[in-house]
Amino acid sequence: MNNLNSLNFSGGPGALPESVLLQAQQAILAVPEVGLSVLGISHRSDWFAAVVAETENNIRTLLGLGSRYHVLLLQGGATQQFAMVPMTLLRGKQSPAQYLHTGYWSGKALPEAQLQGPVEVIWHGGACDFKRLPDDDELSFSATAPYLHYVSNETVEGLQFKRLLGRDDVPRVCDMSSDFLSQPCAAERFLLIYAHAQKNIGPSGVTVVLLHEDVLNLVPADLPCFLDYRKQALAHSNLNTPPVFAIYVTLLVTRWLLQDIGGLRNMADINQQKAALLYQTLDSSEGFYQGRAAHQDRSLMNVVFNLGNLELEKKFLAQAQRAGFSGLAGHRAIGGIRASIYNALKLSAVESLASFMQEFQQQARNC
């Protein structure tokens, strides 16, 4: 792979495994077992039905889920799920759904939910500039809420929950878009999990939704078919023309996780090594690099930091770009620097970035 692919630290679209890119390249010319380009194979073909079935089974296997969980491969990104979840679980309810506002993306989910019914924001991180996550004693979970919604990893601010939230007698819903399949999780304790691609699971265009079969009994009868989990599940995500290529690449990623990496526990070990190296680089810089997130809430996926001033940050980004590092500019909402170290980014790439950061620090202090 060329240097730009191997040093892609973008918050999205993120890097894909080299072996997956090579297989996808071949498939664009011709899928070996079919002889046609993946871009020209019908979504109604037996081949694509087998692709969907294997992708569903691989995700269940990786997460240790049984057949009571449906795996949907939908469109519309997390943004569509911001609306579909409350359309299904909140409409007509008197008790408010509980939401945590822990950063940029959890904030995006709130207006969509408020269109469908009552919402209680049980924690808002604005007072601390979204630099930390709440402790248990700051949260009060209702026994009557239709569901609890939270974002497991905030990509913009670099915050990640390291624990399960909520009550077991209230359905949990989680946006895991940026840390899905990066480590084991207690998926069976959630009613619904959603994760759009571009981070760990494939190219944009596909959104994985895991939902317990109980959700299908809660779907209102008057929803458009495209927004109806029940109809999407019955059609195995083939209700309308799906993003065949994106789903095929997602299949290749799940094979890579199972066969090359050896499962999510091994993937988590690799991700922890990468994150530890970058955070050690920040912490040993004597304040030259200033980590944004509270230590206990630091994300294993998105390392967000600042330098002493805006001019120095611009210089850092310019030199990093010339050195071959891509996607290090922080999100437009907060600026700064963000190194996203999703599954496919190799430890060697993180080692290269850490070395660059140390060299840049030394150079700056010698000027």
C-alpha positions as CSV (number, residue, x, y, z in Angstrom):
1,M,0.0,0.0,0.0
2,N,1.2,3.5,-0.6
3,N,2.3,5.8,2.2
4,L,-0.9,7.8,2.4
5,N,-3.0,4.7,3.0
6,S,-0.7,3.4,5.7
7,L,-0.5,6.7,7.5
8,N,-4.2,7.7,7.4
9,F,-5.1,9.1,10.8
10,S,-8.4,10.7,9.7
11,G,-11.4,10.6,11.9
12,G,-13.3,9.3,8.9
13,P,-13.0,7.9,6.4
14,G,-10.5,5.8,8.3
15,A,-7.9,3.3,7.0
16,L,-8.9,-0.1,5.8
17,P,-6.7,-3.2,6.2
18,E,-4.3,-3.7,3.3
19,S,-5.5,-7.2,2.6
20,V,-9.1,-5.9,2.3
21,L,-8.0,-3.1,0.0
22,L,-6.3,-5.6,-2.3
23,Q,-9.3,-7.9,-2.3
24,A,-11.6,-5.0,-3.0
25,Q,-9.4,-3.8,-5.9
26,Q,-9.6,-7.3,-7.4
27,A,-13.4,-7.4,-6.9
28,I,-13.9,-4.1,-8.7
29,L,-12.4,-5.8,-11.8
30,A,-14.1,-9.2,-11.1
31,V,-15.2,-11.1,-8.0
32,P,-13.3,-14.4,-8.4
33,E,-16.3,-16.7,-7.8
34,V,-18.6,-14.7,-10.1
35,G,-16.4,-13.3,-12.9
36,L,-18.2,-9.9,-12.8
37,S,-17.2,-6.6,-11.2
38,V,-18.7,-6.2,-7.8
39,L,-20.0,-2.9,-9.1
40,G,-22.1,-4.8,-11.6
41,I,-23.5,-7.7,-9.6
42,S,-27.2,-7.6,-8.9
43,H,-28.3,-7.1,-5.3
44,R,-30.9,-9.8,-6.0
45,S,-28.3,-12.4,-6.9
46,D,-27.6,-15.5,-4.9
47,W,-24.0,-14.3,-4.5
48,F,-25.1,-11.1,-2.7
49,A,-27.6,-12.9,-0.5
50,A,-24.7,-15.1,0.6
51,V,-22.6,-12.0,1.3
52,V,-25.3,-10.5,3.5
53,A,-25.8,-13.8,5.4
54,E,-22.1,-14.3,6.0
55,T,-21.7,-10.7,7.2
56,E,-24.6,-11.1,9.6
57,N,-23.1,-14.3,11.0
58,N,-19.6,-13.0,11.2
59,I,-20.7,-10.0,13.3
60,R,-22.8,-12.2,15.6
61,T,-19.7,-14.5,16.0
62,L,-17.4,-11.6,16.8
63,L,-19.7,-10.3,19.4
64,G,-20.9,-13.6,20.8
65,L,-24.6,-13.0,19.9
66,G,-27.3,-15.6,19.3
67,S,-30.0,-15.7,16.7
68,R,-32.3,-13.5,18.8
69,Y,-30.3,-10.5,17.5
70,H,-30.9,-9.2,14.0
71,V,-28.0,-7.7,12.1
72,L,-29.2,-5.0,9.6
73,L,-27.0,-3.4,7.0
74,L,-28.8,-0.1,6.4
75,Q,-28.1,3.3,4.8
76,G,-28.3,6.8,6.1
77,G,-25.5,6.7,8.6
78,A,-25.9,7.4,12.3
79,T,-28.0,10.4,11.4
80,Q,-30.8,8.2,10.1
81,Q,-30.6,6.1,13.3
82,F,-30.9,9.3,15.4
83,A,-34.4,9.5,14.0
84,M,-35.3,5.8,13.5
85,V,-34.6,4.9,17.2
86,P,-37.1,7.4,18.7
87,M,-39.6,6.8,15.9
88,T,-39.7,3.2,17.0
89,L,-39.2,3.4,20.8
90,L,-40.4,6.9,21.9
91,R,-43.5,7.8,19.9
92,G,-46.6,7.9,22.0
93,K,-44.7,7.5,25.3
94,Q,-45.4,9.6,28.3
95,S,-42.1,8.9,30.2
96,P,-39.1,10.6,28.7
97,A,-36.3,8.7,27.1
98,Q,-33.0,9.4,28.8
99,Y,-30.0,10.8,26.8
100,L,-26.5,11.7,27.7
101,H,-25.0,14.7,26.0
102,T,-21.3,13.9,26.2
103,G,-20.0,15.6,23.0
104,Y,-20.6,16.6,19.4
105,W,-22.3,13.5,18.1
106,S,-24.5,12.8,21.1
107,G,-25.7,16.4,20.7
108,K,-26.7,15.6,17.1
109,A,-29.0,12.9,18.3
110,L,-31.0,15.0,20.7
111,P,-33.1,17.2,18.3
112,E,-34.2,14.2,16.3
113,A,-35.4,12.4,19.4
114,Q,-37.2,15.5,20.7
115,L,-39.3,15.5,17.5
116,Q,-40.8,12.1,18.5
117,G,-41.5,12.5,22.2
118,P,-40.2,13.6,25.6
119,V,-36.5,13.5,26.2
120,E,-34.6,14.0,29.5
121,V,-30.9,14.9,29.2
122,I,-29.5,13.3,32.4
123,W,-26.0,14.7,31.9
124,H,-24.6,17.6,29.8
125,G,-20.9,18.0,29.4
126,G,-21.0,21.6,28.3
127,A,-20.0,22.9,31.8
128,C,-16.7,21.1,31.5
129,D,-16.3,21.9,27.8
130,F,-16.9,18.2,27.0
131,K,-13.5,17.3,28.4
132,R,-14.7,14.4,30.6
133,L,-17.5,11.9,31.0
134,P,-19.8,11.6,34.0
135,D,-19.1,9.5,37.1
136,D,-21.7,7.0,38.3
137,D,-22.8,9.3,41.1
138,E,-23.6,12.1,38.6
139,L,-26.2,9.9,36.8
140,S,-29.7,9.1,37.8
141,F,-31.3,6.4,35.7
142,S,-35.1,6.2,35.6
143,A,-36.9,2.9,35.9
144,T,-39.7,4.1,33.6
145,A,-37.7,5.5,30.7
146,P,-38.6,3.9,27.4
147,Y,-34.8,3.6,26.8
148,L,-31.4,5.0,27.6
149,H,-29.3,6.4,24.8
150,Y,-25.6,7.2,24.8
151,V,-22.6,7.4,22.5
152,S,-19.8,5.0,23.5
153,N,-17.0,7.0,21.9
154,E,-17.0,10.7,21.1
155,T,-14.8,11.0,18.1
156,V,-14.5,14.8,18.1
157,E,-13.5,15.2,21.8
158,G,-11.7,11.9,22.2
159,L,-13.8,10.6,25.0
160,Q,-14.8,6.9,25.5
161,F,-16.8,5.1,28.1
162,K,-15.0,2.2,29.8
163,R,-18.1,0.8,31.5
164,L,-21.6,-0.2,30.8
165,L,-24.2,2.4,31.7
166,G,-27.8,2.2,32.8
167,R,-30.2,-0.3,34.4
168,D,-30.8,-3.8,33.2
169,D,-34.5,-3.3,33.4
170,V,-34.5,-0.3,31.0
171,P,-33.5,-0.9,27.3
172,R,-30.1,0.4,26.4
173,V,-29.4,2.0,22.9
174,C,-25.9,2.9,21.9
175,D,-24.2,4.7,19.1
176,M,-21.0,2.8,18.7
177,S,-20.1,4.2,15.3
178,S,-16.5,4.9,16.1
179,D,-15.5,2.0,18.4
180,F,-17.7,-0.8,17.0
181,L,-15.7,-4.1,16.7
182,S,-12.6,-2.5,18.2
183,Q,-12.9,-4.5,21.4
184,P,-15.3,-7.0,23.0
185,C,-18.4,-5.5,24.5
186,A,-21.5,-6.8,26.3
187,A,-23.6,-6.5,23.2
188,E,-26.2,-8.9,24.6
189,R,-27.1,-6.3,27.3
190,F,-28.2,-3.7,24.7
191,L,-31.6,-3.6,23.0
192,L,-30.1,-1.8,20.0
193,I,-26.6,-0.9,18.8
194,Y,-25.9,1.1,15.7
195,A,-22.6,2.0,14.0
196,H,-22.1,3.7,10.7
197,A,-19.0,2.8,8.6
198,Q,-15.9,4.8,7.7
199,K,-14.3,4.0,11.1
200,N,-13.6,0.3,11.8
201,I,-16.1,-1.7,9.6
202,G,-15.9,-0.5,6.0
203,P,-16.4,2.4,3.6
204,S,-19.2,4.9,3.9
205,G,-22.6,3.9,2.7
206,V,-23.5,1.1,5.2
207,T,-24.7,1.3,8.8
208,V,-24.7,-1.8,11.0
209,V,-27.7,-2.0,13.3
210,L,-27.9,-4.8,15.9
211,L,-31.3,-5.2,17.4
212,H,-32.9,-7.7,19.7
213,E,-36.0,-9.4,18.2
214,D,-38.1,-7.6,20.9
215,V,-37.7,-4.4,18.9
216,L,-39.7,-5.8,16.0
217,N,-42.8,-6.0,18.2
218,L,-42.4,-2.3,19.1
219,V,-42.4,-0.8,15.6
220,P,-45.4,1.5,15.0
221,A,-47.6,0.4,12.1
222,D,-47.5,3.8,10.3
223,L,-43.8,4.1,9.6
224,P,-42.6,4.3,6.0
225,C,-41.2,0.9,5.0
226,F,-37.6,2.3,4.7
227,L,-37.7,3.4,8.4
228,D,-39.3,0.2,9.7
229,Y,-36.9,-2.1,11.4
230,R,-39.3,-5.0,11.0
231,K,-39.5,-4.7,7.3
232,Q,-35.7,-4.2,6.9
233,A,-35.1,-7.4,9.0
234,L,-37.6,-9.5,7.0
235,A,-35.8,-8.3,3.8
236,H,-32.4,-9.0,5.2
237,S,-31.4,-5.4,4.4
238,N,-32.4,-5.9,0.8
239,L,-35.7,-3.9,0.9
240,N,-34.4,-1.5,-1.7
241,T,-31.2,-1.4,-3.7
242,P,-28.5,-1.6,-1.0
243,P,-24.8,-0.4,-1.2
244,V,-23.5,-3.7,-2.5
245,F,-19.8,-2.6,-2.7
246,A,-19.8,-1.2,0.8
247,I,-21.5,-4.3,2.3
248,Y,-19.0,-6.6,0.4
249,V,-16.1,-4.6,1.9
250,T,-17.7,-4.9,5.3
251,L,-17.8,-8.7,4.8
252,L,-14.1,-8.6,4.0
253,V,-13.3,-6.6,7.2
254,T,-15.2,-9.1,9.4
255,R,-13.2,-12.0,7.8
256,W,-10.0,-10.0,8.5
257,L,-11.0,-9.6,12.1
258,L,-11.9,-13.3,12.5
259,Q,-9.2,-14.9,10.4
260,D,-6.2,-12.5,10.5
261,I,-6.6,-10.8,13.8
262,G,-8.1,-13.7,15.7
263,G,-11.1,-11.9,17.2
264,L,-11.9,-8.8,19.2
265,R,-9.8,-9.6,22.2
266,N,-6.7,-9.6,20.0
267,M,-7.9,-6.5,18.3
268,A,-8.4,-4.7,21.6
269,D,-4.8,-5.6,22.6
270,I,-3.4,-4.0,19.5
271,N,-5.6,-0.9,19.9
272,Q,-4.5,-0.5,23.5
273,Q,-0.8,-0.7,22.5
274,K,-1.4,2.0,19.9
275,A,-3.3,4.3,22.2
276,A,-0.8,3.8,25.1
277,L,2.1,4.9,22.8
278,L,0.5,8.1,21.7
279,Y,-0.7,9.1,25.2
280,Q,2.8,8.4,26.6
281,T,4.1,10.8,23.9
282,L,1.7,13.4,25.1
283,D,2.3,12.9,28.8
284,S,6.1,12.9,28.5
285,S,6.2,16.1,26.5
286,E,6.2,18.3,29.6
287,G,3.2,20.2,28.4
288,F,4.3,20.8,24.8
289,Y,1.4,18.5,23.7
290,Q,-1.7,19.0,25.8
291,G,-4.2,16.1,25.8
292,R,-7.8,17.3,25.8
293,A,-9.7,14.5,27.5
294,A,-9.5,13.6,31.2
295,H,-7.1,10.7,31.7
296,Q,-9.7,8.2,32.9
297,D,-11.9,8.9,29.8
298,R,-9.3,8.9,27.1
299,S,-10.5,7.3,23.9
300,L,-8.6,4.3,22.4
301,M,-9.8,5.4,19.0
302,N,-9.3,9.2,18.8
303,V,-6.3,10.9,20.5
304,V,-7.2,14.6,20.7
305,F,-4.7,17.2,21.7
306,N,-3.5,20.8,21.3
307,L,-0.2,22.6,21.1
308,G,0.7,25.9,22.8
309,N,-0.9,28.2,20.2
310,L,-2.8,28.1,16.9
311,E,0.3,29.1,14.9
312,L,2.3,26.2,16.3
313,E,-0.6,23.8,15.5
314,K,-0.7,25.0,11.9
315,K,3.0,24.4,11.6
316,F,2.6,21.0,13.1
317,L,-0.1,20.0,10.6
318,A,1.9,21.4,7.6
319,Q,5.0,19.5,8.5
320,A,3.0,16.3,9.3
321,Q,1.4,16.5,5.9
322,R,4.7,16.9,4.2
323,A,6.0,13.9,6.2
324,G,3.1,11.7,4.8
325,F,0.7,11.8,7.7
326,S,-2.9,12.3,6.6
327,G,-6.0,13.5,8.4
328,L,-4.5,14.9,11.6
329,A,-6.5,18.2,11.7
330,G,-9.0,18.2,14.6
331,H,-12.7,18.4,13.9
332,R,-14.0,21.8,12.7
333,A,-16.1,22.1,15.9
334,I,-13.0,22.4,18.2
335,G,-9.9,22.5,16.1
336,G,-6.6,21.2,17.5
337,I,-5.1,17.9,16.5
338,R,-6.7,14.5,16.3
339,A,-5.0,11.2,15.6
340,S,-7.6,8.6,14.9
341,I,-6.2,5.1,15.4
342,Y,-8.9,2.8,14.2
343,N,-8.5,-1.0,13.8
344,A,-6.8,-1.0,10.5
345,L,-4.1,1.5,11.3
346,K,-1.0,-0.5,12.1
347,L,1.1,-0.1,15.3
348,S,4.1,0.8,13.0
349,A,2.1,3.9,11.7
350,V,1.6,5.0,15.3
351,E,5.3,4.5,16.1
352,S,6.1,6.7,13.1
353,L,3.7,9.4,14.3
354,A,5.1,9.3,17.8
355,S,8.7,9.7,16.4
356,F,7.6,12.6,14.3
357,M,5.9,14.3,17.3
358,Q,9.1,13.9,19.4
359,E,11.2,15.4,16.6
360,F,8.8,18.3,16.1
361,Q,8.9,19.1,19.8
362,Q,12.7,19.1,19.8
363,Q,12.9,21.2,16.7
364,A,10.4,23.7,18.1
365,R,12.2,24.1,21.4
366,N,15.5,24.6,19.6
367,C,14.2,27.5,17.6
